[in-house]
């Protein structure tokens, strides 16, 4: 495939308890290919994070990279209380119904991995959510979506509180910038855990995060996504971890866990527990990187591509 080709942009209409919204998605490869790879980004990122991986795999997969609601080209929710994993799972079910895959693989970075775990173990996830919150709103179906392969990029069922606090410090910041260079510098300062990148790579990582509006460069996402994050109590976080473990334990496809060796969100102890609890899982650690590997450099892309194509 010609690496210079750009993806196609499309939209799918989804529902929340507050009404309808459109979710944007970027699509690479043959639109008739029913071998689908869904790549889902982290909390404040966009589907364009996966450009490098998509170009690598678009000859074999129809690669679909959504902008999760509230981010990128997607609509913002009227009620920010629904910026939660159950809503994101519901949106992905709608997207998958549109795509009609013959086979489905998943790459999820951070939040995207949580969505993938919940979707794959949707039956366990739904039962646990209903037990904790009988009126939880948008829930996945009783039966999980069958995944052929799952890549969890620096995320697992247990999320470290220190990392969540660090992330929460900048998510709700609505700063504007007078130039794109200033925006890149701000993103760089908040993203040192991504590890070493060239100046050009940092600019690429920022390109879709800071669109120009009225002569200012602003964040692409609804800063109200921070409300759901900040409102969680210690008890809710603990209950959420148990729900995610149930979903993870129910996954019955090969799993590749990618961990940044210096990650403060996914510890090595959590990876070890994940490997013990699911015999179909294996792990790959990326040296010199924290949360989360950006899947741009060859030493990060190659293990993921090899796993998916094996």
Short mmCIF file of the C-alpha atoms (twelve columns), coordinates in Angstrom:
data_MODEL
# 
_entry.id   MODEL 
# 
loop_
_atom_site.group_PDB 
_atom_site.id 
_atom_site.type_symbol 
_atom_site.label_atom_id 
_atom_site.label_alt_id 
_atom_site.label_comp_id 
_atom_site.label_asym_id 
_atom_site.label_seq_id 
_atom_site.Cartn_x 
_atom_site.Cartn_y 
_atom_site.Cartn_z 
_atom_site.pdbx_PDB_model_num 
ATOM 1   C CA . UNK A 1   0.000   0.000   0.000  1 
ATOM 2   C CA . UNK A 2   1.185   3.551   -0.784 1 
ATOM 3   C CA . UNK A 3   2.166   4.991   2.600  1 
ATOM 4   C CA . UNK A 4   1.305   8.516   1.421  1 
ATOM 5   C CA . UNK A 5   -2.414  7.717   1.207  1 
ATOM 6   C CA . UNK A 6   -4.669  9.419   3.723  1 
ATOM 7   C CA . UNK A 7   -7.559  7.688   5.504  1 
ATOM 8   C CA . UNK A 8   -11.227 8.146   4.690  1 
ATOM 9   C CA . UNK A 9   -13.351 10.031  7.248  1 
ATOM 10  C CA . UNK A 10  -16.869 8.806   8.010  1 
ATOM 11  C CA . UNK A 11  -19.435 9.109   10.810 1 
ATOM 12  C CA . UNK A 12  -21.869 6.830   12.607 1 
ATOM 13  C CA . UNK A 13  -24.865 7.982   14.659 1 
ATOM 14  C CA . UNK A 14  -24.916 6.665   18.227 1 
ATOM 15  C CA . UNK A 15  -27.283 7.072   21.172 1 
ATOM 16  C CA . UNK A 16  -26.859 8.075   24.800 1 
ATOM 17  C CA . UNK A 17  -29.562 8.580   27.447 1 
ATOM 18  C CA . UNK A 18  -29.291 12.305  26.615 1 
ATOM 19  C CA . UNK A 19  -29.943 11.872  22.875 1 
ATOM 20  C CA . UNK A 20  -28.117 11.165  19.613 1 
ATOM 21  C CA . UNK A 21  -24.529 12.032  18.702 1 
ATOM 22  C CA . UNK A 22  -22.204 11.341  15.782 1 
ATOM 23  C CA . UNK A 23  -18.928 9.480   16.209 1 
ATOM 24  C CA . UNK A 24  -16.237 10.079  13.608 1 
ATOM 25  C CA . UNK A 25  -13.954 7.320   12.423 1 
ATOM 26  C CA . UNK A 26  -10.927 7.163   10.133 1 
ATOM 27  C CA . UNK A 27  -10.743 4.183   7.790  1 
ATOM 28  C CA . UNK A 28  -7.733  2.739   5.986  1 
ATOM 29  C CA . UNK A 29  -7.499  -0.053  3.429  1 
ATOM 30  C CA . UNK A 30  -10.029 -1.801  1.241  1 
ATOM 31  C CA . UNK A 31  -13.573 -0.857  2.372  1 
ATOM 32  C CA . UNK A 32  -14.778 -4.275  1.163  1 
ATOM 33  C CA . UNK A 33  -12.311 -6.149  3.383  1 
ATOM 34  C CA . UNK A 34  -14.287 -7.833  6.177  1 
ATOM 35  C CA . UNK A 35  -11.121 -8.444  8.205  1 
ATOM 36  C CA . UNK A 36  -11.385 -5.419  10.502 1 
ATOM 37  C CA . UNK A 37  -8.890  -3.948  12.966 1 
ATOM 38  C CA . UNK A 38  -10.340 -1.395  15.387 1 
ATOM 39  C CA . UNK A 39  -7.764  0.948   16.956 1 
ATOM 40  C CA . UNK A 40  -9.053  3.010   19.892 1 
ATOM 41  C CA . UNK A 41  -7.087  5.852   21.444 1 
ATOM 42  C CA . UNK A 42  -6.405  7.118   24.953 1 
ATOM 43  C CA . UNK A 43  -8.334  9.589   27.102 1 
ATOM 44  C CA . UNK A 44  -7.365  12.853  25.397 1 
ATOM 45  C CA . UNK A 45  -6.103  11.586  22.059 1 
ATOM 46  C CA . UNK A 46  -7.687  10.892  18.635 1 
ATOM 47  C CA . UNK A 47  -7.932  8.117   16.070 1 
ATOM 48  C CA . UNK A 48  -5.078  9.686   14.116 1 
ATOM 49  C CA . UNK A 49  -2.671  8.393   16.777 1 
ATOM 50  C CA . UNK A 50  -2.643  5.133   14.826 1 
ATOM 51  C CA . UNK A 51  -1.567  6.476   11.433 1 
ATOM 52  C CA . UNK A 52  1.765   4.636   11.488 1 
ATOM 53  C CA . UNK A 53  0.260   1.316   12.558 1 
ATOM 54  C CA . UNK A 54  -2.644  1.714   10.113 1 
ATOM 55  C CA . UNK A 55  -0.320  2.318   7.159  1 
ATOM 56  C CA . UNK A 56  1.603   -0.809  8.122  1 
ATOM 57  C CA . UNK A 57  -1.492  -3.037  8.334  1 
ATOM 58  C CA . UNK A 58  -3.933  -1.563  5.797  1 
ATOM 59  C CA . UNK A 59  -2.849  -4.076  3.151  1 
ATOM 60  C CA . UNK A 60  -4.161  -6.918  5.324  1 
ATOM 61  C CA . UNK A 61  -6.876  -5.259  7.408  1 
ATOM 62  C CA . UNK A 62  -9.592  -2.700  6.993  1 
ATOM 63  C CA . UNK A 63  -8.217  -0.468  9.770  1 
ATOM 64  C CA . UNK A 64  -10.794 1.694   11.554 1 
ATOM 65  C CA . UNK A 65  -9.699  4.346   14.062 1 
ATOM 66  C CA . UNK A 66  -12.603 6.163   15.756 1 
ATOM 67  C CA . UNK A 67  -12.496 9.507   17.529 1 
ATOM 68  C CA . UNK A 68  -14.250 8.542   20.762 1 
ATOM 69  C CA . UNK A 69  -17.227 10.820  21.481 1 
ATOM 70  C CA . UNK A 70  -16.128 14.182  22.870 1 
ATOM 71  C CA . UNK A 71  -12.852 14.074  20.929 1 
ATOM 72  C CA . UNK A 72  -11.544 14.970  17.489 1 
ATOM 73  C CA . UNK A 73  -14.208 15.200  14.794 1 
ATOM 74  C CA . UNK A 74  -16.869 13.493  16.922 1 
ATOM 75  C CA . UNK A 75  -19.749 15.333  18.614 1 
ATOM 76  C CA . UNK A 76  -19.616 16.350  22.247 1 
ATOM 77  C CA . UNK A 77  -22.182 14.899  24.634 1 
ATOM 78  C CA . UNK A 78  -24.922 17.176  25.946 1 
ATOM 79  C CA . UNK A 79  -24.539 15.572  29.375 1 
ATOM 80  C CA . UNK A 80  -20.852 15.031  30.315 1 
ATOM 81  C CA . UNK A 81  -21.866 12.506  32.983 1 
ATOM 82  C CA . UNK A 82  -21.987 9.942   30.159 1 
ATOM 83  C CA . UNK A 83  -18.292 10.257  29.291 1 
ATOM 84  C CA . UNK A 84  -17.802 6.770   30.732 1 
ATOM 85  C CA . UNK A 85  -16.731 3.324   29.553 1 
ATOM 86  C CA . UNK A 86  -20.308 1.941   29.309 1 
ATOM 87  C CA . UNK A 87  -21.228 4.737   26.876 1 
ATOM 88  C CA . UNK A 88  -18.060 4.212   24.851 1 
ATOM 89  C CA . UNK A 89  -18.774 0.469   24.662 1 
ATOM 90  C CA . UNK A 90  -22.302 1.205   23.423 1 
ATOM 91  C CA . UNK A 91  -20.891 3.501   20.717 1 
ATOM 92  C CA . UNK A 92  -18.390 0.854   19.603 1 
ATOM 93  C CA . UNK A 93  -21.161 -1.761  19.347 1 
ATOM 94  C CA . UNK A 94  -22.995 0.652   17.020 1 
ATOM 95  C CA . UNK A 95  -19.841 1.182   14.947 1 
ATOM 96  C CA . UNK A 96  -19.168 -2.572  14.709 1 
ATOM 97  C CA . UNK A 97  -22.735 -3.126  13.531 1 
ATOM 98  C CA . UNK A 98  -22.047 -0.589  10.751 1 
ATOM 99  C CA . UNK A 99  -18.751 -2.255  9.776  1 
ATOM 100 C CA . UNK A 100 -20.135 -5.844  9.690  1 
ATOM 101 C CA . UNK A 101 -16.727 -7.496  10.216 1 
ATOM 102 C CA . UNK A 102 -16.103 -11.099 9.308  1 
ATOM 103 C CA . UNK A 103 -13.279 -11.064 11.850 1 
ATOM 104 C CA . UNK A 104 -12.406 -8.373  14.356 1 
ATOM 105 C CA . UNK A 105 -9.129  -7.471  16.073 1 
ATOM 106 C CA . UNK A 106 -8.629  -4.631  18.557 1 
ATOM 107 C CA . UNK A 107 -5.755  -2.351  19.537 1 
ATOM 108 C CA . UNK A 108 -6.539  -0.134  22.512 1 
ATOM 109 C CA . UNK A 109 -4.242  2.450   24.077 1 
ATOM 110 C CA . UNK A 110 -5.027  3.220   27.723 1 
ATOM 111 C CA . UNK A 111 -8.761  4.151   27.690 1 
ATOM 112 C CA . UNK A 112 -9.092  2.345   24.353 1 
ATOM 113 C CA . UNK A 113 -7.845  -0.809  26.036 1 
ATOM 114 C CA . UNK A 114 -10.406 -0.461  28.835 1 
ATOM 115 C CA . UNK A 115 -13.136 -0.208  26.201 1 
ATOM 116 C CA . UNK A 116 -11.753 -3.293  24.442 1 
ATOM 117 C CA . UNK A 117 -11.674 -5.307  27.669 1 
ATOM 118 C CA . UNK A 118 -15.234 -4.305  28.531 1 
ATOM 119 C CA . UNK A 119 -16.439 -5.046  25.002 1 
ATOM 120 C CA . UNK A 120 -14.779 -8.454  24.762 1 
ATOM 121 C CA . UNK A 121 -16.018 -9.506  28.184 1 
ATOM 122 C CA . UNK A 122 -19.297 -7.632  27.769 1 
ATOM 123 C CA . UNK A 123 -21.467 -10.247 29.447 1 
ATOM 124 C CA . UNK A 124 -19.406 -10.140 32.646 1 
ATOM 125 C CA . UNK A 125 -19.080 -6.364  32.380 1 
ATOM 126 C CA . UNK A 126 -22.832 -5.830  32.003 1 
ATOM 127 C CA . UNK A 127 -23.713 -8.071  34.936 1 
ATOM 128 C CA . UNK A 128 -21.180 -6.367  37.203 1 
ATOM 129 C CA . UNK A 129 -22.314 -2.881  36.180 1 
ATOM 130 C CA . UNK A 130 -25.946 -3.739  36.817 1 
ATOM 131 C CA . UNK A 131 -25.079 -5.155  40.224 1 
ATOM 132 C CA . UNK A 132 -23.270 -1.948  41.179 1 
ATOM 133 C CA . UNK A 133 -25.574 0.543   39.433 1 
ATOM 134 C CA . UNK A 134 -29.010 -0.837  38.542 1 
ATOM 135 C CA . UNK A 135 -29.736 2.298   36.458 1 
ATOM 136 C CA . UNK A 136 -26.314 2.562   34.843 1 
ATOM 137 C CA . UNK A 137 -27.687 3.617   31.461 1 
ATOM 138 C CA . UNK A 138 -26.010 2.476   28.246 1 
ATOM 139 C CA . UNK A 139 -24.738 -1.050  28.792 1 
ATOM 140 C CA . UNK A 140 -23.257 -3.606  26.398 1 
ATOM 141 C CA . UNK A 141 -25.266 -6.634  25.265 1 
ATOM 142 C CA . UNK A 142 -25.417 -9.817  27.339 1 
ATOM 143 C CA . UNK A 143 -23.032 -11.525 24.927 1 
ATOM 144 C CA . UNK A 144 -19.596 -10.077 24.296 1 
ATOM 145 C CA . UNK A 145 -18.317 -9.063  20.885 1 
ATOM 146 C CA . UNK A 146 -16.080 -11.851 19.626 1 
ATOM 147 C CA . UNK A 147 -12.528 -10.581 19.130 1 
ATOM 148 C CA . UNK A 148 -9.924  -12.608 17.295 1 
ATOM 149 C CA . UNK A 149 -7.011  -10.744 18.867 1 
ATOM 150 C CA . UNK A 150 -6.675  -7.988  21.467 1 
ATOM 151 C CA . UNK A 151 -3.758  -5.608  22.070 1 
ATOM 152 C CA . UNK A 152 -3.807  -3.725  25.381 1 
ATOM 153 C CA . UNK A 153 -1.372  -0.826  25.108 1 
ATOM 154 C CA . UNK A 154 -0.205  0.101   28.614 1 
ATOM 155 C CA . UNK A 155 -3.434  -0.625  30.426 1 
ATOM 156 C CA . UNK A 156 -4.959  -3.355  32.530 1 
ATOM 157 C CA . UNK A 157 -7.812  -3.865  34.976 1 
ATOM 158 C CA . UNK A 158 -5.854  -2.189  37.791 1 
ATOM 159 C CA . UNK A 159 -5.168  1.540   37.311 1 
ATOM 160 C CA . UNK A 160 -2.690  3.174   39.682 1 
ATOM 161 C CA . UNK A 161 -4.089  6.151   41.607 1 
ATOM 162 C CA . UNK A 162 -0.917  8.200   41.246 1 
ATOM 163 C CA . UNK A 163 -1.124  8.003   37.465 1 
ATOM 164 C CA . UNK A 164 -4.834  8.870   37.489 1 
ATOM 165 C CA . UNK A 165 -4.078  11.951  39.614 1 
ATOM 166 C CA . UNK A 166 -1.291  13.010  37.244 1 
ATOM 167 C CA . UNK A 167 -3.541  12.651  34.213 1 
ATOM 168 C CA . UNK A 168 -6.386  14.472  35.957 1 
ATOM 169 C CA . UNK A 169 -4.211  17.540  36.492 1 
ATOM 170 C CA . UNK A 170 -4.178  18.474  32.810 1 
ATOM 171 C CA . UNK A 171 -7.324  16.892  31.329 1 
ATOM 172 C CA . UNK A 172 -9.661  19.689  32.446 1 
ATOM 173 C CA . UNK A 173 -7.279  22.521  31.522 1 
ATOM 174 C CA . UNK A 174 -8.887  24.632  28.778 1 
ATOM 175 C CA . UNK A 175 -5.773  26.657  27.879 1 
ATOM 176 C CA . UNK A 176 -5.543  28.253  24.432 1 
ATOM 177 C CA . UNK A 177 -2.319  28.937  22.570 1 
ATOM 178 C CA . UNK A 178 -1.225  31.804  20.355 1 
ATOM 179 C CA . UNK A 179 0.712   29.512  18.000 1 
ATOM 180 C CA . UNK A 180 0.903   25.857  17.064 1 
ATOM 181 C CA . UNK A 181 4.482   25.808  18.357 1 
ATOM 182 C CA . UNK A 182 3.232   26.866  21.801 1 
ATOM 183 C CA . UNK A 183 0.632   24.097  21.683 1 
ATOM 184 C CA . UNK A 184 3.285   21.514  20.779 1 
ATOM 185 C CA . UNK A 185 5.460   22.708  23.667 1 
ATOM 186 C CA . UNK A 186 2.548   22.347  26.109 1 
ATOM 187 C CA . UNK A 187 1.697   18.853  24.874 1 
ATOM 188 C CA . UNK A 188 5.354   17.871  25.120 1 
ATOM 189 C CA . UNK A 189 5.522   19.060  28.723 1 
ATOM 190 C CA . UNK A 190 2.463   16.963  29.625 1 
ATOM 191 C CA . UNK A 191 3.593   13.920  27.641 1 
ATOM 192 C CA . UNK A 192 7.191   13.272  28.672 1 
ATOM 193 C CA . UNK A 193 6.125   9.764   29.699 1 
ATOM 194 C CA . UNK A 194 5.694   9.012   25.981 1 
ATOM 195 C CA . UNK A 195 9.488   8.706   25.839 1 
ATOM 196 C CA . UNK A 196 11.952  10.131  23.303 1 
ATOM 197 C CA . UNK A 197 10.566  11.526  20.042 1 
ATOM 198 C CA . UNK A 198 11.992  13.779  17.357 1 
ATOM 199 C CA . UNK A 199 10.699  17.332  16.959 1 
ATOM 200 C CA . UNK A 200 8.801   16.205  13.854 1 
ATOM 201 C CA . UNK A 201 7.190   13.324  15.749 1 
ATOM 202 C CA . UNK A 202 6.077   15.634  18.568 1 
ATOM 203 C CA . UNK A 203 4.527   17.933  15.964 1 
ATOM 204 C CA . UNK A 204 2.716   14.965  14.377 1 
ATOM 205 C CA . UNK A 205 1.415   13.885  17.779 1 
ATOM 206 C CA . UNK A 206 0.060   17.400  18.373 1 
ATOM 207 C CA . UNK A 207 -1.291  18.052  14.873 1 
ATOM 208 C CA . UNK A 208 -4.776  16.653  15.473 1 
ATOM 209 C CA . UNK A 209 -4.941  17.649  19.125 1 
ATOM 210 C CA . UNK A 210 -4.846  21.410  18.651 1 
ATOM 211 C CA . UNK A 211 -7.031  22.661  15.780 1 
ATOM 212 C CA . UNK A 212 -6.970  26.376  15.005 1 
ATOM 213 C CA . UNK A 213 -10.108 28.292  15.969 1 
ATOM 214 C CA . UNK A 214 -10.319 32.063  15.605 1 
ATOM 215 C CA . UNK A 215 -6.567  32.519  15.484 1 
ATOM 216 C CA . UNK A 216 -5.980  30.362  18.578 1 
ATOM 217 C CA . UNK A 217 -4.908  26.719  18.883 1 
ATOM 218 C CA . UNK A 218 -7.297  24.929  21.230 1 
ATOM 219 C CA . UNK A 219 -7.754  21.408  22.561 1 
ATOM 220 C CA . UNK A 220 -9.730  19.129  20.259 1 
ATOM 221 C CA . UNK A 221 -11.705 17.544  23.077 1 
ATOM 222 C CA . UNK A 222 -14.495 18.515  25.442 1 
ATOM 223 C CA . UNK A 223 -12.686 19.385  28.687 1 
ATOM 224 C CA . UNK A 224 -15.854 18.248  30.490 1 
ATOM 225 C CA . UNK A 225 -14.573 14.682  30.072 1 
ATOM 226 C CA . UNK A 226 -12.601 15.482  33.217 1 
ATOM 227 C CA . UNK A 227 -15.808 15.628  35.278 1 
ATOM 228 C CA . UNK A 228 -16.472 11.894  35.184 1 
ATOM 229 C CA . UNK A 229 -12.823 11.241  36.023 1 
ATOM 230 C CA . UNK A 230 -12.662 13.649  38.969 1 
ATOM 231 C CA . UNK A 231 -16.014 12.639  40.448 1 
ATOM 232 C CA . UNK A 232 -15.045 8.997   41.045 1 
ATOM 233 C CA . UNK A 233 -14.671 8.025   44.695 1 
ATOM 234 C CA . UNK A 234 -12.126 5.529   46.033 1 
ATOM 235 C CA . UNK A 235 -14.957 3.046   46.502 1 
ATOM 236 C CA . UNK A 236 -16.124 3.463   42.898 1 
ATOM 237 C CA . UNK A 237 -12.566 3.031   41.602 1 
ATOM 238 C CA . UNK A 238 -12.186 -0.174  43.620 1 
ATOM 239 C CA . UNK A 239 -15.519 -1.503  42.353 1 
ATOM 240 C CA . UNK A 240 -14.565 -0.539  38.797 1 
ATOM 241 C CA . UNK A 241 -11.348 -2.528  39.106 1 
ATOM 242 C CA . UNK A 242 -13.276 -5.641  40.088 1 
ATOM 243 C CA . UNK A 243 -15.584 -5.175  37.104 1 
ATOM 244 C CA . UNK A 244 -12.602 -4.880  34.762 1 
ATOM 245 C CA . UNK A 245 -10.957 -7.993  36.210 1 
ATOM 246 C CA . UNK A 246 -14.157 -9.951  35.536 1 
ATOM 247 C CA . UNK A 247 -14.192 -8.680  31.955 1 
ATOM 248 C CA . UNK A 248 -10.501 -9.458  31.487 1 
ATOM 249 C CA . UNK A 249 -10.888 -12.968 32.906 1 
ATOM 250 C CA . UNK A 250 -13.698 -13.612 30.387 1 
ATOM 251 C CA . UNK A 251 -11.547 -12.750 27.347 1 
ATOM 252 C CA . UNK A 252 -11.029 -15.888 25.251 1 
ATOM 253 C CA . UNK A 253 -8.790  -14.667 22.436 1 
ATOM 254 C CA . UNK A 254 -5.004  -14.136 22.237 1 
ATOM 255 C CA . UNK A 255 -3.984  -10.988 24.130 1 
ATOM 256 C CA . UNK A 256 -0.800  -8.926  23.760 1 
ATOM 257 C CA . UNK A 257 -0.092  -6.632  26.710 1 
ATOM 258 C CA . UNK A 258 2.284   -3.821  25.742 1 
ATOM 259 C CA . UNK A 259 3.803   -1.996  28.712 1 
ATOM 260 C CA . UNK A 260 6.047   1.042   28.881 1 
ATOM 261 C CA . UNK A 261 8.880   -0.085  31.167 1 
ATOM 262 C CA . UNK A 262 8.490   3.121   33.219 1 
ATOM 263 C CA . UNK A 263 4.682   3.203   33.187 1 
ATOM 264 C CA . UNK A 264 3.022   4.584   36.301 1 
ATOM 265 C CA . UNK A 265 -0.443  3.403   35.188 1 
ATOM 266 C CA . UNK A 266 0.295   -0.263  34.450 1 
ATOM 267 C CA . UNK A 267 2.773   -1.823  36.880 1 
ATOM 268 C CA . UNK A 268 4.833   -4.919  36.217 1 
ATOM 269 C CA . UNK A 269 3.041   -6.608  39.122 1 
ATOM 270 C CA . UNK A 270 -0.316  -6.024  37.382 1 
ATOM 271 C CA . UNK A 271 1.052   -7.459  34.136 1 
ATOM 272 C CA . UNK A 272 2.274   -10.530 36.018 1 
ATOM 273 C CA . UNK A 273 -1.193  -11.007 37.496 1 
ATOM 274 C CA . UNK A 274 -2.784  -10.594 34.063 1 
ATOM 275 C CA . UNK A 275 -0.489  -13.276 32.649 1 
ATOM 276 C CA . UNK A 276 -1.372  -15.652 35.483 1 
ATOM 277 C CA . UNK A 277 -5.108  -15.093 35.171 1 
ATOM 278 C CA . UNK A 278 -5.324  -15.457 31.392 1 
ATOM 279 C CA . UNK A 279 -3.183  -18.174 29.764 1 
ATOM 280 C CA . UNK A 280 -3.819  -16.684 26.307 1 
ATOM 281 C CA . UNK A 281 -2.042  -13.443 27.239 1 
ATOM 282 C CA . UNK A 282 1.574   -12.547 26.626 1 
ATOM 283 C CA . UNK A 283 3.502   -9.349  27.345 1 
ATOM 284 C CA . UNK A 284 5.966   -7.053  25.609 1 
ATOM 285 C CA . UNK A 285 7.806   -4.292  27.465 1 
ATOM 286 C CA . UNK A 286 9.067   -1.120  25.767 1 
ATOM 287 C CA . UNK A 287 12.280  0.257   27.257 1 
ATOM 288 C CA . UNK A 288 12.661  3.971   27.985 1 
ATOM 289 C CA . UNK A 289 8.919   4.692   27.834 1 
ATOM 290 C CA . UNK A 290 6.258   5.324   30.471 1 
ATOM 291 C CA . UNK A 291 2.540   5.771   29.856 1 
ATOM 292 C CA . UNK A 292 1.994   5.145   27.025 1 
ATOM 293 C CA . UNK A 293 3.915   3.850   23.992 1 
ATOM 294 C CA . UNK A 294 2.831   5.915   20.982 1 
ATOM 295 C CA . UNK A 295 3.198   3.074   18.429 1 
ATOM 296 C CA . UNK A 296 5.240   5.236   16.083 1 
ATOM 297 C CA . UNK A 297 8.779   3.808   16.381 1 
ATOM 298 C CA . UNK A 298 9.546   0.470   14.714 1 
ATOM 299 C CA . UNK A 299 10.432  -1.206  18.015 1 
ATOM 300 C CA . UNK A 300 6.858   -0.505  19.175 1 
ATOM 301 C CA . UNK A 301 4.994   -1.078  15.907 1 
ATOM 302 C CA . UNK A 302 6.758   -4.316  14.933 1 
ATOM 303 C CA . UNK A 303 5.697   -6.461  17.944 1 
ATOM 304 C CA . UNK A 304 2.087   -5.312  17.555 1 
ATOM 305 C CA . UNK A 305 2.044   -5.912  13.796 1 
ATOM 306 C CA . UNK A 306 3.724   -9.318  14.194 1 
ATOM 307 C CA . UNK A 307 1.141   -10.357 16.814 1 
ATOM 308 C CA . UNK A 308 -1.803  -9.271  14.657 1 
ATOM 309 C CA . UNK A 309 -0.461  -10.848 11.468 1 
ATOM 310 C CA . UNK A 310 0.781   -14.115 12.970 1 
# 
